[in-house]
């Protein structure tokens, strides 16, 4: 094995997700232990190549003409390489440079390489790791893998792992030619069996490298938190769950405290504790787990004072731990404080940033950051956030109601859980679920959340009953229960590759109606009867009325109610005979209104169906014009009262 420092690229595809890639964060730690260069990227890989080519181009331009401040022209150079538009070349103001022809040749070379997709001249990595998440991100994940093939010295040096890679193992290999890694990196010597430095290292046991998160523009919404496990796997074998495949062996206790201490030492204390355990209550060592959580500083009443993040970043920057990440982090910390400062202090702070070219992110340098810090550290320390904040523990994957006993709930009440997440996957576990909620209330755990599976073997009635039951329990026990309906998608096969799967008791329109309601509430069914009845109806009849209602009338409920269209639709709907309503339902549940004029000649049904032709784009168009209600009504009247023989088209984007 060569002692050469390898260049390692970690990739998370350009999907949106809440939590950072824990696997890649451990792999980053691993490769830095071996002395390798590590870079993390999330997003469109074309942007990565563009950024690298821009940097390489600037590096060459500095050699050609070091009197120019090429860093200040970073955006212009990048835009030219991306578009080859001459106006960006003109914006460089190089007319008076004696090296003009060399400069132009340099920039146009990189633009040509990028434009022609001259992969042989793309920057190359010694090894690439690509994480995968949900199976319905199939398309964007495959695109990332295919593009990554152009960025590596040898395609055998691409490692693909994670959820999708483990569940659709054969399909992914067939589609990309890359053999995925299935499961966890929980054994020694998996990645580099012939490397003496790597001997005996179990990657799954390593602490996370939090620094890589500052290398990217994407911001994970979890904020300041420790991400860890107290257990691994699950004792259940639920057919709708991937855990038995991803983590087949249940581990009743995972060593955590040492990694926790190491994270504090390197990155500073974090505010919250986010535990990713899939079934922590199954552990016979749960009392020990609770004690360890308290030892980590998460006990009732615990508070957190944010450490001096700039000081931590500068310390790590001086150690050369991750220059790109910490230079970026310092930049954002400087500018966050700058916005909060006032009068002369703000001006002094700004002037120092300007002096060391720290106003724009394109011009920042490690040297500039370190020099600015020496002048600004006292101001930063004085005005940085230092107010105590509450700490919370979140068993993020939820706890299993079937394991909950009074003793276990009493133990959980000793730590600041917020919220307590309890799964309510199907109606048949109602009694166990209710017992869990009542015990939580007894031990003063007032904020609960639950995952409510739908589109599996359940019915729409079953979903409504579970949501309503939460409202009733919350009212009775004076607690807050937040529900998160989660649509089932198969784990395997073609149906796993997107979000279009429809359960046997559901249809496209009902699924879309639920998603439309949740779109308004950002996926949350908040506690409180008034909210619930407004969103889902006062009873089962109203619930089904909402399911059949036009999508725009659900999403923009108040707008169309105030304009009178909801009542118009309602009157038409209930004017139908049973036979007419049955035919209408058969058309509506397809959620495809492209050819509805050919499906019936009944004038009442046609009049009703025209309400389904108002698209979200129409509403956005009206809102952008800032029309008053009278003009809005005229606009929508035209849409639904237009010539009935004109083909109106609408196919909703089913997500």
C-alpha positions, 0 to 999 in steps of 0.5 A: 500500500502506497503512503501517498495521501489519497484524494477522497470525495464524499457525495450526498446526492441532491435530494432534500433531507433533514439529517446529515449523512452519518455514514459519510461523517464516519468515513471522513473520520476514518480517512483523515486518520489515514492521512488522506485528503477528504472533501464532502459535496452535496448537490449537482455534481456538475456544480462540483466540477464547475467549482473545481475548474474555476479554482484551477483556472484562477490558480493558473491565472495567478501564475499568468498575471499576479497583478490582477485580483482574480479572487474578486473575479471568481463569479465572473470566471465561473459564469464564463466557464459555465455559459461561454457568454462573451459578456462575462469575458468582457466583465473581466476588464483585461483589455490593458493586460499585457497577458490578455491573450494568455488569460483568454486562452486559459479561461476559454480552455476550461470553458471548452473542457466543461462545455464539451464534457471532456471527462478525460480532463476533469479533475479525478479522485482516488476514491469516491463514496456515495451515500444513498437514502430513500428508495424513491430517490432512485433517479437522482441517486443513479444520476449521481453515480453515473456522473461520479464515474467520470470523476474517479481514477478507476470506477472500481474505486467507487463505493455506494452504500446506505439505505437504497443501496442495501434494499435495491442492491441488485437493481442498482448494480444492474443500472450503474455497473457499480457493486453497492455495499450492503449494510453497515461498516461494522467489521474491521478492515472492510475498506482497506484490508491491506493498509496497516494503518487501517488494521482493526478499525471499525468505521461504524464505531468511529466518531462523526466528523462534523466539520464536513458539514461546513464545506457545503451550502446545504443547511441541515435543519437539525441545528446544533445536536449530537447524532448518535445511537445507544442501540442498533437494530430492532427486535421486530420484523415489521414487513413495511420496515427496512431496519431488519435488512439494514441493521439485522443484528440487535445490539442492546448497547452501543459505546457512546460516551467516549465518542461524545467526549471526543466530539466535545473536545474537537467541535464543542458542546452541542445543544440537543441529543438526537438519538437514531435508535430504531427500537431503544426500548427493546434493550434490557440495558435501558436503565443504563442508557438513561443514566449515560444520557444524564451523564452526558448532560441531558437531565431535566432542567439542563441548559446549554450555553453555546461555546465560542464557535469562532474560537473553536473554528480558529483553533481547528483552522490553526491545526489544519483540520479542515481548512475549507470548512473552517474558513467558510464557517468563520466567514459565516460566523463573522457575518452573522454577528455583523448583522447584530452589531450596531453603530460604531462597533458594527462599522469597526467590525465591517472595516476589519472584514473589508481590510482582510477581504472577508466581505465576499465569500469568493475572496476569503482566505485562511490567512485573512481569517486568522488576521481578522480574528486577532483584531475581532476576537474581543468584540466577538466574545462580548457580543456572541450568543451566550444566553442559556438555552434548554436542552432536549433529547429526541429518540428520533425514530420513535419508541415502540408502544408495545414495549412501554411499561410504567417503569420504562416511562418513569425512566424516560421522564428523568431526561428532557425528552421533547417530543416523545415520539411513539409510533401509531402505525395501525389501528390494531395497536390502539390499546398499547398506544393509548397506554403509552400516551396515558403513562407519558401524561402521568409522568409529566411528558407533555409534548408527544409526536407520532408517526402514522403510517398510511397507504399500506394495508390501512383504509382512509377511515383508519387514518382519520380514526387515528388522527382523531383519536390523538386529538381526543387524547390530547384534549382529555389529558391536556397534552400536545400530540403532533401527528406525522402521517407517513406514506408507505412506499414498498421496499423492493422492486420498481414500485420502490423507485418513486412515490407513485405506489398506491395501496389497495384501499387508496387511490391517486386522488385520496393520496393527493388530497392528504398530501395537499392538506399536509403541504399546507401544514408542512407535514404536521397535524397539530394538536387541537380540535379546531385545527383538525376539523378544519384540515380533515373534517368534523366527521367521516363524511366531511373527511371524504368530502375533502378527499374528493374536493379539487386539490386547489380548493384544499391547498387554498382553502380560504381563498376559494371559500371566500370567493364562493367556489367551494360552496359552488362545488359543494352544491353541485356535488350534493345535487348529484344522484347516487348513480351520478356521484358514483360515475363522478367518483370513478373519474375523480379518483384517477386524478387525471382530468386531461380527457374528462370531456370524453368520459361523460356527457352528463352536463351536471357532472361536466360542470362539477369537473370543471372545478378540477381544472383550476391548477396551482399555477393559475392561483400563483399567477393570480396572486402574482398580479395582486388582484382584488377579490372581484377580479380574482373571481372573474379570472377563475370564472373564465377558467371553469365557465369557458367553452365546454368543448375546449379541451382543458388539461390537468394532470397533477404532479404526483409526488 
